[in-house]
Amino acid sequence: MASRQLRKLRKQQELLNLQNESAREEEEESEDEAPIVAKPRGNPFAGFAALADEGEDDDEGNKTDDDEEAEYKEQPSVEQLDGTVTTSQSKKPKKKNKKKKKKGKAPVAADADADGDTISDLLNSRVEQLKLENPGDKVEYPAAKIADLLRINFQHLKAINEMRRLFGKAMDVADADDHAQPRRMRNGHQEVDLETYLSAPPEQPGRQNKLKGLFDTVLRTNPFIEGKKTWPRNSTHGLKMARVSMLSGEYTFVHDKTYESLEATFFEMVQMHDPMQLVHFLRAYPYHVSTLIQVSKVAKQDQNAALAADLIERALFAFGRASLSEFRKLLEQGRACLSFKRPENRQFFLAGWNLVKHLKAKGTFRTALEWSKLLLSLDFVDPYGIINWLHPLAIHAHEAQWFVDFCATKIFEEGTPFIQTGAYIKQTLVLAHLQLKDTEAARAALLEGIHTVPWLYCSLFSALNLDAPRCVWGVKPRDENEDLYTELYIHVTKDLWQADAATQLLVSTAASAPRNEDIKSLPKSCPAVTLADARFVYLDDTPALMAHVPRHLIHDREPNFDFDPLPPAREDNTFSSYVQEMPW
């Protein structure tokens, strides 16, 4: 396999060399001719694209076309390994540059040389990487195998699609009623609640009707979330995306100067401990992600789960508007990366985690599983412990075969920088084989689990109100780490084990299983509790689990805010501006 890849890359490199030689010959022939460069025509559709993102901002209502072009020129710069910078707002000037290149052969040749050298360097780097990874042409690619299993379908990211599959036309009727109710309240000039206040579009006479159809298109075409018609028609206020490295597929969200000033104002308001200040700020800037996450937490504390979920969806909608098309293509293939060390990226992980929790509670398990796969694909180290939901969601969503294949990868193996709690997560294989009607495989996996983590099954019998059999009776976790992971596993899978088929298999198999008399000799089932699992427990907010987390991971850790819970140590962050260092 690796040899074929090497041959393919060499052929591509030879073709590039031939193209470069041809370009140089054309340049020599045109030395005596002065290149004719025509004045580029403006893109007639550029204004409409700009209106989709920037047209509804109150502060930008009087901007001219020249002001908008100036915004495109002032793009945030991100240093990249491949020497290029791509932002989500920088595509339009590139179209104009292409028109210039068509008029003169010399500029085309120069650009061809530059592009050829860049791609040639990338190919050479990839060839050397393949040589190192495949000295004997028999080495597997563990990360590639994992990425293949973490491919996503953007249609499965939208809960409305799953709801329509479950409830059909009744879902569309309910959705229409939800949209009509706030509209009736606004038209009647009645006193509105917090949800209606934050959903009402800012008043912009004249412009609102003009851009209504265009923004409706933006609502429908967002890659992450299908927008709601009750959401304000406004811009993202400077939230963008840039490529960091073409080789690794790493991207990052970036903040321009306008967004940075909003971040600074937001942090000052957080210090005031006045939720209504944040609510009014969110009314003025309805797609500021930090405020959306913070106010969502406030709504949750007020027992308004619907508003909390709506604000999280709006935050992910803002990220979708800022995302690059090339990022989305890699994301669909499971090969895009976001660095958790960057505070602006952590907000995407956090919003995604909160959405998965909401989807799980709502019963849209297929959508929740797809989002879990997306978040894990962006960082295999799993900084928010989403793996703790992924395995029960796979069973709920009837994706048992996918989970069996996933456990066969090297993501749980010792010595890899990935997930270290596979001994517990793999116990869900029993349920997966049972769902696949493979009772023998389920029984074999159960017997192996009783032998390797007997304390887990002792606690499971107790949680299910069953008498523990001799093979696991009286077996307790050996340390606080095993204690936490045992309780965490039961917390997320107990409802699955309560099914009749699972309970019957558990009781019948354990009754005949031999007892391991030397529990202390078993290898460690997990490392020390990680900060990722501490974040999961902290966000899940279950007191029984919180009591098992070491104090230094939660209670003694500073800073710790709802918009960035339990961040990495200061020296482990990658800051792009002084504003991001303010919490420290």
Buried (B, 14 or more C-beta within 10 A) or exposed (E): EBEEBBEEBEEBBEEBEEBBEEBBEBBEEBEEEEEEBEEBEEBEEBEEBBBBBBBBBEEBEEBEEEEBBEBBEEBBEBEBBBEEBBBBBBBBBEEBEEBBBEBBBBBBBBBBBEBBEBBBEBBEBBBEEBEEEBEEEEEEBBBEBBBBBBBBEBEBBBBBBBBBEEEEEEBEEEBEEEEEEBBEBBEEEEEBEBBBBBBBBBEBEEEBEEBEEBBEEBBEEBBBBBBBBBBBBBBBBBBBBBBBBBBEBBBBBBBBEBBBBBBBBBBEBBEEEEBEBBBEBBBBBBBBBBBBBBBBBBBBEEEBBEBBBBBBBBBBBBBBBBBBEBBBEBBBBBBBBBBBBBBBBBBBBBBBBBBBBBBBEBEBBBBBBBBBBBBBBBBBEBBBBBBBBBBBBBBBBEBBEBBBBBBEBBBBEEEBEBBBBBBBBBBBBBBBBBBBEBEEBBBBBBBBBBBBBBBBBBBBBEBBEBEBBEBBEEBEBBEEBBBBBBBBBBBBBEEBBEBEEBEEBBBEBBEEBEBBEEBEEBEEBBEEBBBBBBBBBBBBEEEEBBEBBBEEBBEEBEEBBBBBBBBBEEEEBBBBBEBBEBBE
